[in-house]
């Protein structure tokens, strides 16, 4: 699993991921996450949608990541996002692959259930 924590502001879910059997790699910069994806193909990526209105041609650095994920058929992406950016996120989601999306604040039980569902989809 690749966990990308750019801004954070939520609990460290690494113990949860590990309790579900994932080997976790944490990156704090999208550029490093993209380099990681050139070398390895994780089953699951958990990332944040951080809307950036100052980008000319995209809404966030998540777009670059999801463009790579669409070429990785066995990788599922779970995205955390702020409710106030639902419109921008849904536009992105309509064009690029997002398996599941959770609105902040992230509830650990819901995240656990989402990961379990995603694991079944990945292995099934």
Backbone torsions as a table, in degrees:
resi	resn	phi	psi	omega
1	UNK	NA	140.4	174.2
2	UNK	-110.8	120.3	177.5
3	UNK	-109.2	119.3	-178.8
4	UNK	-109.5	114.8	-178.0
5	UNK	-117.5	93.8	-178.9
6	UNK	-85.2	-52.1	-179.6
7	UNK	-103.6	-34.4	-180.0
8	UNK	69.5	-137.7	-177.0
9	UNK	86.4	15.9	177.5
10	UNK	-139.6	166.6	-176.6
11	UNK	-59.4	155.1	174.0
12	UNK	-75.5	111.3	-177.2
13	UNK	-91.6	6.8	-179.4
14	UNK	-55.2	-44.2	177.9
15	UNK	-59.6	-36.7	176.4
16	UNK	-63.9	-48.5	-179.8
17	UNK	-58.1	-45.4	-178.9
18	UNK	-66.5	-35.4	179.0
19	UNK	-65.5	-21.4	177.4
20	UNK	-92.6	5.4	174.5
21	UNK	94.5	7.7	179.9
22	UNK	-83.8	140.5	165.6
23	UNK	-88.1	121.6	-169.6
24	UNK	-106.3	130.6	170.0
25	UNK	-114.5	127.5	-179.5
26	UNK	-109.3	130.3	173.5
27	UNK	-123.2	146.9	-180.0
28	UNK	-111.4	-1.1	178.0
29	UNK	-132.3	135.1	-178.7
30	UNK	-61.2	-37.7	179.6
31	UNK	-57.4	-42.6	179.4
32	UNK	-69.2	-34.9	177.5
33	UNK	-63.9	-39.6	179.1
34	UNK	-66.9	-37.5	175.3
35	UNK	-63.4	-43.4	177.9
36	UNK	-56.0	-43.1	-177.0
37	UNK	-68.7	-18.0	174.6
38	UNK	-73.2	-23.0	-176.8
39	UNK	-102.1	-32.1	-174.1
40	UNK	-138.2	154.4	178.0
41	UNK	-119.9	97.0	-178.7
42	UNK	-72.8	156.0	175.5
43	UNK	-69.0	-37.3	-175.4
44	UNK	-137.2	141.0	171.3
45	UNK	-121.6	131.7	174.0
46	UNK	-114.9	123.9	-176.4
47	UNK	-143.9	166.6	179.3
48	UNK	-102.8	145.1	168.3
49	UNK	-96.7	109.2	179.0
50	UNK	-111.8	96.6	-176.9
51	UNK	-60.6	130.6	-179.0
52	UNK	-128.4	98.3	-175.4
53	UNK	-68.0	-15.1	-178.5
54	UNK	-82.8	-6.1	176.2
55	UNK	-75.1	134.3	179.3
56	UNK	-71.6	-48.0	-168.4
57	UNK	-110.8	6.1	179.2
58	UNK	-157.7	171.7	-176.1
59	UNK	-98.7	-21.7	-179.7
60	UNK	-167.6	168.4	177.0
61	UNK	-69.8	-15.0	177.1
62	UNK	-60.6	-29.1	179.6
63	UNK	-59.5	-41.6	179.0
64	UNK	-62.0	-42.9	179.4
65	UNK	-63.1	-48.5	-176.8
66	UNK	-67.2	-28.4	174.8
67	UNK	-62.8	-36.6	176.0
68	UNK	-72.5	-42.8	-177.9
69	UNK	-59.7	-33.9	-178.9
70	UNK	-64.4	-16.5	175.6
71	UNK	-95.2	2.5	179.8
72	UNK	-115.8	88.2	-171.6
73	UNK	-62.5	-20.6	-178.5
74	UNK	-100.0	7.4	-179.5
75	UNK	-105.2	131.3	178.2
76	UNK	-108.6	141.2	179.8
77	UNK	-112.8	127.8	173.6
78	UNK	-111.6	128.8	-174.9
79	UNK	-120.8	134.2	172.6
80	UNK	-97.2	138.6	178.6
81	UNK	-150.7	160.3	178.4
82	UNK	-83.6	136.7	-178.9
83	UNK	-56.0	-36.5	-178.1
84	UNK	-64.3	-16.6	179.4
85	UNK	-107.9	22.7	-179.2
86	UNK	-56.7	-45.1	-178.3
87	UNK	-59.4	-48.1	180.0
88	UNK	-65.1	-40.5	179.9
89	UNK	-65.6	-42.9	-179.0
90	UNK	-64.1	-33.9	175.3
91	UNK	-62.4	-45.0	177.8
92	UNK	-62.5	-46.6	-177.3
93	UNK	-62.9	-28.8	179.5
94	UNK	-70.8	-20.0	-177.9
95	UNK	-105.3	-24.2	-173.1
96	UNK	-131.5	156.6	-173.0
97	UNK	-75.5	119.0	172.8
98	UNK	-129.4	118.2	-178.2
99	UNK	-72.6	-45.3	-178.7
100	UNK	-144.9	152.8	176.8
101	UNK	-137.3	138.4	-179.7
102	UNK	-127.0	135.7	-179.8
103	UNK	-88.3	138.3	174.5
104	UNK	-64.0	146.6	-4.0
105	UNK	-74.5	143.4	-177.5
106	UNK	-80.8	123.2	177.2
107	UNK	-90.0	127.6	-175.5
108	UNK	-59.0	-40.9	-180.0
109	UNK	-64.6	-39.2	178.1
110	UNK	-67.9	-40.6	177.1
111	UNK	-62.5	-42.9	178.0
112	UNK	-58.8	-48.2	-179.7
113	UNK	-62.2	-40.2	178.9
114	UNK	-63.7	-44.2	178.8
115	UNK	-65.2	-39.7	178.3
116	UNK	-64.2	-41.3	177.5
117	UNK	-64.4	-41.9	179.9
118	UNK	-65.7	-39.0	178.2
119	UNK	-62.1	-41.3	178.3
120	UNK	-64.7	-42.0	179.1
121	UNK	-64.5	-37.7	-178.9
122	UNK	-70.0	-40.2	-176.9
123	UNK	-87.6	-15.5	-177.1
124	UNK	-91.3	NA	NA
